[in-house]
Amino acid sequence: MTAGEDPGFAQLAERIAGRTGLDVGAYKDRCLRRRIAVRMRACGVASYGEYVAILDTRPAEFDLLLDALTINVTRFFRNPETWAWVGAEALPRLLLAREGRLRAWSAGCASGEEPYTIVMLVAEVLGRLHHPDWLPRLHVDATDLDRASLDTASAAEYPPAAFSEADPAVIARWTDPAEHGRRRVQAPLRAVVHLRRLDLLRESAPQSAYDLIFCRNVIIYFDRPTQERLMDGFAARLAPDGLLVLGKVETILGAARQRLQLVEPRERVYRRAG
Ligand SMILES: C[S@@+](CC[C@H](N)C(=O)[O-])C[C@H]1O[C@@H](n2cnc3c(N)ncnc32)[C@H](O)[C@@H]1O
């Protein structure tokens, strides 16, 4: 039996949708069940019905469940080879074509490491191009479903582990020391990142004509029709020649394949065709 056929599961899905608006039906069944099972085990219950009863009486469990469903692992310069490719092959061309103006969207930005990485990389590339006047020309939308992650993104202060994949010299240039060995992203970089809660399953992009859309390690949790719908939406929101960067194990499915041309297979980078 799939989770969707269990009446207890339907009740659970209803509770989650009622409280958060999240449509769990669009998530892959197996992933979803595994995550919910972790919380059920932690609560010592064996059926979805019993778990719903716990959610109804223990509001804190709701937050733990949402945390488990929207896994928000991320890091600065996660998968450095992807950023190396974007910094060497994509940004110089885009920045020259757009006269230093750039609009990016980190869709599913978690706690902010990805959008701040975009800003740091642009700053680094513009520095190499001897183009100091970059700040007013850069706009990065950063959206996620999870409010707690967005709060962390807004504080922009991170422990050393968040920088484990990054070049220490780059991090030293764009962050300042904070308490307990943490580092805070510098104010001018924070100012160009526009954080907002957005459910990718229900809402479209904050703006259109993005030069870069990063949606990494997000669609992997969604079922195929949802992935296809999202890809169509991303294709429509890219500027001509704009790039979509997916996670390393993610790929474009369905009709969007006509509109998004694969330009770097290893790093899963696609360009809007036409
Ligand atoms: C694994 S993190 C990816 C973070 C970052 N993109 C990266 O690759 O390092 C997945 C993020 O997707 C978000 N997410 C899951 N479902 C979502 C939805 N329906 N709408 C918006 N964000 C969602 C989660 O809250 C989580 O922060």
Ligand as a Chemical Component Dictionary entry (heavy atoms), coordinates in Angstrom:
data_LIG
# 
_chem_comp.id                   LIG 
_chem_comp.type                 NON-POLYMER 
_chem_comp.pdbx_formal_charge   0 
_chem_comp.three_letter_code    LIG 
# 
loop_
_chem_comp_atom.comp_id 
_chem_comp_atom.atom_id 
_chem_comp_atom.alt_atom_id 
_chem_comp_atom.type_symbol 
_chem_comp_atom.charge 
_chem_comp_atom.model_Cartn_x 
_chem_comp_atom.model_Cartn_y 
_chem_comp_atom.model_Cartn_z 
_chem_comp_atom.pdbx_ordinal 
LIG C1  C1  C 0  18.702 20.435 0.610  1  
LIG S1  S1  S 1  18.137 22.098 0.709  2  
LIG C2  C2  C 0  18.963 22.813 -0.679 3  
LIG C3  C3  C 0  19.669 24.089 -0.329 4  
LIG C4  C4  C 0  20.548 24.657 -1.447 5  
LIG N1  N1  N 0  19.783 24.884 -2.645 6  
LIG C5  C5  C 0  21.720 23.751 -1.722 7  
LIG O1  O1  O 0  21.705 22.999 -2.697 8  
LIG O2  O2  O -1 22.680 23.772 -0.946 9  
LIG C6  C6  C 0  16.442 21.922 0.148  10 
LIG C7  C7  C 0  15.598 23.148 0.467  11 
LIG O3  O3  O 0  14.380 23.057 -0.286 12 
LIG C8  C8  C 0  13.358 23.639 0.484  13 
LIG N2  N2  N 0  12.042 23.218 0.004  14 
LIG C9  C9  C 0  11.477 21.973 0.090  15 
LIG N3  N3  N 0  10.224 22.016 -0.434 16 
LIG C10 C10 C 0  10.021 23.299 -0.869 17 
LIG C11 C11 C 0  8.934  23.973 -1.487 18 
LIG N4  N4  N 0  7.778  23.329 -1.761 19 
LIG N5  N5  N 0  9.063  25.298 -1.773 20 
LIG C12 C12 C 0  10.211 25.949 -1.475 21 
LIG N6  N6  N 0  11.278 25.384 -0.901 22 
LIG C13 C13 C 0  11.179 24.067 -0.581 23 
LIG C14 C14 C 0  13.657 23.146 1.893  24 
LIG O4  O4  O 0  13.025 23.960 2.870  25 
LIG C15 C15 C 0  15.182 23.221 1.944  26 
LIG O5  O5  O 0  15.626 24.407 2.522  27 
# 
loop_
_chem_comp_bond.comp_id 
_chem_comp_bond.atom_id_1 
_chem_comp_bond.atom_id_2 
_chem_comp_bond.value_order 
_chem_comp_bond.pdbx_ordinal 
LIG C1  S1  SING 1  
LIG S1  C2  SING 2  
LIG S1  C6  SING 3  
LIG C2  C3  SING 4  
LIG C3  C4  SING 5  
LIG C4  N1  SING 6  
LIG C4  C5  SING 7  
LIG C5  O1  DOUB 8  
LIG C5  O2  SING 9  
LIG C6  C7  SING 10 
LIG C7  O3  SING 11 
LIG C7  C15 SING 12 
LIG O3  C8  SING 13 
LIG C8  N2  SING 14 
LIG C8  C14 SING 15 
LIG N2  C9  SING 16 
LIG N2  C13 SING 17 
LIG C9  N3  DOUB 18 
LIG N3  C10 SING 19 
LIG C10 C11 SING 20 
LIG C10 C13 DOUB 21 
LIG C11 N4  SING 22 
LIG C11 N5  DOUB 23 
LIG N5  C12 SING 24 
LIG C12 N6  DOUB 25 
LIG N6  C13 SING 26 
LIG C14 O4  SING 27 
LIG C14 C15 SING 28 
LIG C15 O5  SING 29 
# 
